[in-house]
Amino acid sequence: MLFGKEHVDRYIATDGAEGHEWQGTTALLLTTVGRKSGEPRTSPLIYQRHGDDLLIVASKGGADEPPLWYLNLRENPEVEVQVLGDRFRARARTATPEEKPELWSIMTAAWPAYDEYTKKTDREIPVVVLERITS
């Protein structure tokens, strides 16, 4: 099973042939700019499509603090995304309260454990929408 840096390295080396399919769902690579270091930080994350956008969840397994990649993209919402061999810039935003129920149901269909994660924390677990930048 791929995880962490090994997952990122194999995904990049194989254009996602290794790493896109992961434990019965799909993963992309998200690269944010470290809000303190200014260095690129790449994370493999479960995703789903919603129209032209991609959805990811800032769950950190139900931890009380959000994942670092989420803190980074809140500071700088312009990110890089890789899905299989497709690498592109995107703008990340947290789903609004109005759109979250629909998007949450899409994500829990792909990874049912997200519902379990909500029981571990009082933190609101955000759904993040990645909108491709076409300019």
C-alpha positions in Angstrom: 0.0 0.0 0.0 1.3 3.4 -0.9 1.3 6.2 1.7 2.9 9.6 2.2 6.1 10.4 0.3 6.4 7.0 -1.3 2.8 7.5 -2.7 3.8 10.9 -4.1 7.0 9.6 -5.6 5.4 6.6 -7.3 2.5 8.7 -8.5 4.8 11.3 -10.1 7.1 8.7 -11.6 4.3 6.7 -13.2 1.8 9.6 -14.1 -0.6 8.0 -11.6 -0.4 4.5 -13.0 0.7 3.7 -9.5 -1.2 5.6 -6.8 -4.2 7.0 -8.6 -6.2 3.9 -7.7 -6.0 3.6 -3.9 -7.9 1.3 -1.5 -10.9 1.2 -3.7 -11.1 4.9 -4.5 -9.0 7.5 -6.4 -6.2 9.8 -5.3 -4.8 13.0 -6.7 -1.7 14.9 -5.8 -2.2 18.4 -4.2 0.8 20.8 -4.0 0.4 23.8 -1.7 2.9 26.4 -0.7 4.0 26.1 2.9 2.6 29.1 4.7 5.7 29.3 6.9 8.4 27.8 4.8 7.3 29.0 1.3 8.3 25.6 0.1 6.1 23.3 -2.1 4.3 20.6 -0.1 2.7 17.7 -2.0 0.0 15.4 -0.5 -1.8 12.4 -2.0 -5.6 12.9 -1.3 -8.8 11.1 -2.1 -10.8 13.0 -4.6 -14.0 13.0 -6.7 -15.2 15.0 -9.6 -18.1 17.4 -9.4 -18.7 18.8 -12.9 -15.5 20.5 -14.0 -14.3 20.8 -10.4 -12.5 18.3 -8.1 -13.4 17.7 -4.5 -11.2 16.8 -1.6 -11.8 16.6 2.2 -9.7 18.2 4.9 -10.4 15.4 7.4 -7.0 14.4 8.8 -8.7 11.2 9.9 -11.0 13.1 12.3 -8.2 14.9 14.2 -9.1 18.0 16.1 -6.7 20.1 14.1 -7.0 20.5 10.3 -4.3 19.0 8.0 -1.4 21.3 7.2 -2.2 21.3 3.5 -5.6 22.9 4.3 -3.9 25.6 6.4 -1.6 26.2 3.5 -4.3 26.6 0.9 -6.3 28.9 3.1 -3.3 31.2 3.2 -2.6 30.8 -0.5 -5.5 29.2 -2.5 -3.5 28.9 -5.7 -2.4 25.2 -5.8 -1.1 22.6 -8.2 -3.0 19.4 -8.9 -2.0 16.2 -10.6 -4.6 13.6 -11.7 -2.9 10.8 -13.5 -0.7 12.5 -16.0 -2.7 15.8 -16.0 -0.9 18.5 -14.1 -2.6 21.9 -13.7 -3.0 25.0 -11.5 -6.2 25.3 -9.6 -7.8 27.7 -7.1 -8.9 26.0 -3.9 -11.9 27.1 -1.8 -13.9 25.7 1.1 -17.4 24.6 0.1 -20.1 26.9 1.3 -22.6 25.7 4.0 -25.2 25.6 1.2 -23.2 23.4 -1.1 -21.5 21.2 1.5 -24.3 18.6 2.0 -24.3 17.6 -1.6 -20.5 17.6 -1.9 -20.2 15.7 1.4 -22.5 12.9 0.1 -20.3 12.6 -3.1 -17.2 12.2 -0.9 -18.6 9.8 1.6 -19.8 7.6 -1.3 -16.1 7.4 -2.3 -14.7 7.0 1.2 -17.4 6.1 3.8 -14.9 6.6 6.7 -15.4 10.4 6.4 -18.7 10.0 8.3 -16.8 8.2 11.0 -14.2 10.9 11.2 -16.9 13.5 12.0 -17.7 11.5 15.2 -14.1 11.9 16.4 -13.9 15.7 16.5 -16.0 18.8 17.2 -14.2 20.4 14.3 -16.2 21.1 11.1 -14.5 19.0 8.5 -14.4 21.0 5.3 -14.9 19.9 1.7 -12.5 21.7 -0.6 -13.4 22.6 -4.2 -10.5 22.7 -6.6 -11.4 24.9 -9.7 -9.0 24.6 -12.6 -7.3 27.9 -13.7 -7.6 28.1 -17.4 -5.8 31.4 -18.1 
